[in-house]
Amino acid sequence: MIKLTRLNGDPIVINESQIMIIDSIPESKIVFMNREFFIVKETVEEIIEKELEFKQKVLVGSSLLTRRASEQRRADAEQQPQEE
């Protein structure tokens, strides 16, 4: 989800994974997969940057969760009694 600004100054949060097209008209018109659209103040470049920042945060968070799960499995395995 990324936060943008409508032309009237109101904030809007959109699901970046549903964006189909971004047109510069000179404002930015964001067209979604369902063909609905919003016009926002941010430039195409700013929207793309916000998308990339969001995706990076998601990937970093996912990486941390994977690492923690691996560490937990390792700790659990070390606590298991060894069969002889």
C-alpha positions in Angstrom: 0.0 0.0 0.0 1.3 3.4 -0.9 0.1 6.8 0.3 -0.5 9.5 -2.3 -2.4 12.9 -2.5 -5.5 13.6 -4.4 -5.7 16.9 -6.3 -7.8 18.4 -3.5 -5.1 17.7 -1.0 -6.8 14.7 0.6 -4.6 11.7 1.2 -5.3 8.4 -0.5 -3.8 5.0 0.2 -3.8 2.6 -2.8 -2.9 -1.0 -3.4 0.2 -0.7 -5.6 -0.2 -4.3 -6.9 -3.5 -3.3 -8.6 -2.0 -0.6 -10.7 -2.3 -1.2 -14.4 -1.1 2.1 -16.0 0.1 5.5 -14.8 -0.4 8.3 -17.2 1.1 11.8 -16.9 -1.6 14.3 -18.0 0.2 16.5 -16.5 -1.0 15.2 -13.1 -0.7 11.5 -12.6 -3.7 9.3 -13.5 -3.5 5.9 -12.0 -5.6 3.3 -13.7 -6.3 0.1 -11.8 -6.9 -3.5 -13.0 -10.6 -3.0 -12.6 -10.4 0.2 -14.9 -11.2 2.6 -12.1 -8.8 5.5 -11.7 -7.5 8.2 -9.4 -5.8 11.4 -10.3 -3.0 12.4 -7.9 -0.5 15.2 -7.3 2.6 13.0 -7.3 4.6 12.6 -10.5 4.9 9.2 -12.2 8.5 9.1 -10.9 7.4 9.7 -7.3 4.8 7.0 -7.5 7.3 4.5 -8.9 9.7 5.5 -6.1 7.0 4.9 -3.5 6.2 1.5 -5.0 9.8 0.5 -4.9 10.2 1.6 -1.3 7.1 -0.3 -0.3 8.2 -3.5 -2.1 11.7 -3.2 -0.5 10.1 -3.0 2.9 8.0 -6.1 2.2 11.0 -8.0 1.0 13.1 -7.0 4.0 10.3 -7.9 6.4 9.9 -11.3 4.6 13.6 -11.9 4.8 13.6 -11.2 8.6 10.7 -13.6 9.1 12.4 -16.3 7.2 15.6 -15.9 9.1 13.8 -15.9 12.5 11.9 -19.1 11.5 15.2 -20.8 10.5 16.8 -19.7 13.8 13.8 -21.0 15.8 13.9 -24.4 13.9 17.6 -24.7 14.7 17.1 -23.8 18.4 14.2 -26.4 18.6 16.4 -29.1 17.0 19.2 -28.4 19.5 16.8 -28.8 22.4 15.5 -32.2 21.1 17.2 -35.2 22.8 19.5 -37.0 20.5 18.5 -40.6 19.7 21.3 -43.1 20.0 
